[in-house]
Amino acid sequence: MPKVAIVMGSKSDWPTMQQAALMLEKLGVDYEAKVVSAHRTPQLLTEFAEQAADLGFQVIIGGAGGAAHLLRHDRRAYSFTCIWRAGSL
């Protein structure tokens, strides 16, 4: 079963991203939810992307006020990972 990271730009995104978490729970998929802001903590985002595969993540679901900020805004961050990524607005 894949291990999934649910990554959001701020805690205020949780009500939306919680829906993904609830579905993963129903499917029996392990996940971790993290707040990683591409704007406020770009280095943390880069570090997470570099380490995601080594931490066992196989999928990253990114959500923010515009998921593009997590998945596209800081392209250099996600250029460090080959993990499949999906965005949620």
C-alpha positions in Angstrom: 0.0 0.0 0.0 1.4 3.4 -0.9 2.3 5.9 1.8 0.9 9.4 1.0 2.0 12.8 2.1 -0.8 15.4 2.3 1.0 18.8 2.1 -0.8 22.1 2.6 0.3 25.7 2.6 -1.3 26.5 6.0 -3.5 25.0 8.7 -6.5 26.8 7.2 -6.3 24.4 4.3 -7.0 21.4 6.5 -10.9 21.4 6.2 -10.4 20.9 2.4 -7.5 18.5 2.7 -9.2 16.5 5.4 -11.5 15.1 2.8 -8.4 13.5 1.1 -7.4 12.2 4.5 -10.8 10.7 5.2 -10.8 8.9 1.8 -7.3 7.6 2.4 -8.5 6.2 5.8 -11.4 4.5 4.1 -9.1 2.9 1.6 -6.7 1.8 4.4 -3.8 4.0 3.0 -1.2 5.3 5.3 -0.7 9.1 5.2 0.9 12.0 7.0 -0.4 15.5 6.9 2.1 18.4 6.9 2.0 22.2 6.7 4.8 23.3 4.4 4.5 26.8 2.9 6.2 27.5 -0.4 6.1 31.2 0.5 7.0 31.2 4.2 9.3 28.2 4.4 10.6 27.5 0.9 13.7 25.7 2.3 11.5 23.4 4.4 9.6 22.6 1.2 12.8 21.8 -0.7 14.1 19.6 2.2 10.8 17.7 2.3 10.8 17.1 -1.5 14.4 15.9 -1.3 13.7 13.5 1.5 10.1 12.4 0.6 11.1 9.1 -1.2 13.6 8.2 1.5 10.8 8.7 4.1 8.7 6.2 2.2 6.3 8.5 0.5 5.1 7.4 -2.9 2.5 10.0 -3.5 2.2 13.7 -2.5 -1.1 15.5 -2.5 -0.6 19.2 -2.3 -3.2 21.7 -1.3 -3.2 25.4 -0.8 -5.1 28.5 -1.6 -3.8 27.6 -5.1 -2.1 24.2 -5.1 0.1 25.7 -7.8 2.1 27.3 -5.0 3.0 23.9 -3.6 3.4 22.0 -6.9 4.5 24.6 -9.4 5.5 27.9 -7.6 8.7 26.4 -6.3 9.6 24.1 -9.2 13.1 23.7 -7.9 11.8 22.1 -4.8 9.8 19.4 -6.5 12.5 18.9 -9.1 14.2 17.0 -6.3 11.7 14.2 -6.2 10.3 11.6 -8.7 7.3 11.0 -6.6 3.9 11.4 -8.2 2.2 14.6 -7.2 -1.4 15.8 -7.3 -2.8 19.3 -6.6 -6.0 20.3 -4.9 -7.4 23.8 -5.0 
